[in-house]
C-alpha cells in the first residue's frame, strides 16, 4: 500500500474506531471481544483498502466485515456471551435507573437471534437506514424490515415486565419505543 492509501486508511480508523467498537460491543456484549472484533475487521479492510475506498460507502463494507467476523467467531468455536452493564466508551457514572435500564436492555438484546440482533443494533443504535443495514448484512430491505419487526416484538415482550419493575424500583419512567 502506498503512503497516500496508508494515510487515508489511518484517518478512516481514527474517525471510525469508537463507532466500530460500540457496534461490535452491541453485537458481542463484551468490551474485549468488541475491540478484538473491530481490530480483526479493520485488519481485513486494510488488505482490501484500495478497493474499499473506491466504493460509494466504505462504512457499509467495513460494517459487513465486522458482522461477518462476528459470525465467524461462532463458527470456529462456541463463545459464551456475557452482557455487561457498561458500553465501551461510557461517559462517567450513570444514574442508578439508567444502569438498571441498560442491564435489562442488554440482557434482552443478548437473547435475540444473531441476525435480529444485528439488524436491531445497526438500525436503531447505529441509526442506519434500512437500505444501509441491508447492504451491511448482504440481504434484502424486506429481510431487514421483517427481522427488525420480529426483533422489536421480542424485545417488547421481554422488556414489558422488566420495564415495569425498573419503573417501580427507580420511580422513573422508562421508554421502550
N, C-alpha and C positions, 0 to 999 in steps of 0.2 A: 504494500500500500504506500503510495507516495505521501509526502508531507502534507499536502493540502487535504487529501482524504482523511489522513490521520487527525489533523486539526479539527475537521468537521465532525468526525466521529467523537472525539473528546468533548467537543462542545455539546453534541447531542447527549452524551452520557451525563455531563454536568447538569444539563437542563431537565433531563427526564428521570434521573436516578430516583428521586424521592417518590415520584408518581408510580414508577415501576415497582418499587418496594412496597408501597401501600397496596397496589393491586395484587401483588404476589402474596402479601400478608392476608388479604381477604380471601384469597384462594386457598392458602395453606393453613392459616390460623396460628402460625409460629413465626416470630421475627427472624430467627436464624435461618429457617427454611426459606423464608421470603427473600432474604438477602442472597442466599445461595442460588435461588431460582432466578433472581434478577441478574446476577453475575453470569450464570450459565446462558441465559437468553441473550445478554449483551455480547458474550464471547461468540455465540453463533452468529449474531448480527454483524459482528466485526469481520468475520470471514467473508461475508457477502455484502459488505457495506457499499461498495461501488454500485452494485445492482439495486440495493435497497434505497439508496439516496436518490436514485433516478425515478422512483415511484412517486405517485401523487401524494401518498400518505404513508411515510415511513413508520409513523407511530402505530398504525394498524398492523403493519407487517411485524414489528417488534412485539406488539401485544400478542399476536398469533404465535410467535415463537415462545413467548412466556407461557401461554396456555398449553401449548404442545409439550414444553419441558415439564410442566406440572403433571400432565397426564403420564408422561414417560416415567416420572418418579414412581408412580404406582405400578407401572408395567414391570419395572425391574425388580422391585420388592415391595411388599406391603409396608407402608409407612403409617404408623398410627398418628392420627391427628389429635392435637390438643389445642383447643382455642383458649386464648388468654384474654385478659381484660384490657390490655393497653396496646394501641396500634404502634407501629414502629416509630413514628415521629410525634409522639404525644407531647402536647404543649402544656407542661405544668400539671398540677394536680387537678383532677376533675372533681366537681361536687359529687357527693355520695350518690345522689339519684342518677346522675349521668353514668357513673361507673356501673351501677346496678343495671341500668338500661343496656349499656354496651355489652355486659356479660350475657344478658338474656338474648340480645340480638345476635351476638357472635355464636352462641351455642345453637340457636335456631338456624342460622346460616350454615353452620357445620353439619346439620342434619340433612341438608338438601343434597340431591344427587349432583355430581360434579358439573354436568352441563348446565343444570338450572342455576347452580351457584355461580358459575362463570358468567352466565347471562345477567343475573341479578347484579353481580359485582360490577361488570362492565357498563351495564345500562344505568344503574342507579347510583353507584358510588363514583364511578369514573365519568358519569354523565355523558355517555356516548349515545349517538343516535342509533336507532335500530339497524340502519344500514352499516354503520361503523362496527357495531357488535357482530353483525353477520359476516362482515369482511374479516374481522379479527378471528372469528371462530371457524370460518370456512363453511358457512351454512347459509340457508336462505333467510330472508327477512321474516317469512312466515314461521320458520322454526324459532327464530328469536322471540317473536310475539307469543307463540304457544308456550315456549319454555319459561318466559318471563311471567306469563299468566299463571302457569302451574306453580312456579316457584313462589310467587307472591301469595297465591292462595294457601300454600303450605305454611308460609311464614305467618299469615294472618291467623290460621288455625292454631299454630304453635304459640304465637305471641299473645293471643287473646287472653288466656288465663294469667300468663306471666305479666302482661302489661297491667292487668287489674291488681295483681299483688304488688307490683312496683309502685303503682299509684297510691295504693293504700299504705304501704310502708314508708314511702317518702313524702306523701302528702302533696304530690305534684302531678300535673297532667303529663301523660306520655302519648306522643303521636305515633301511630303505626302506619300511617299512609304517607 
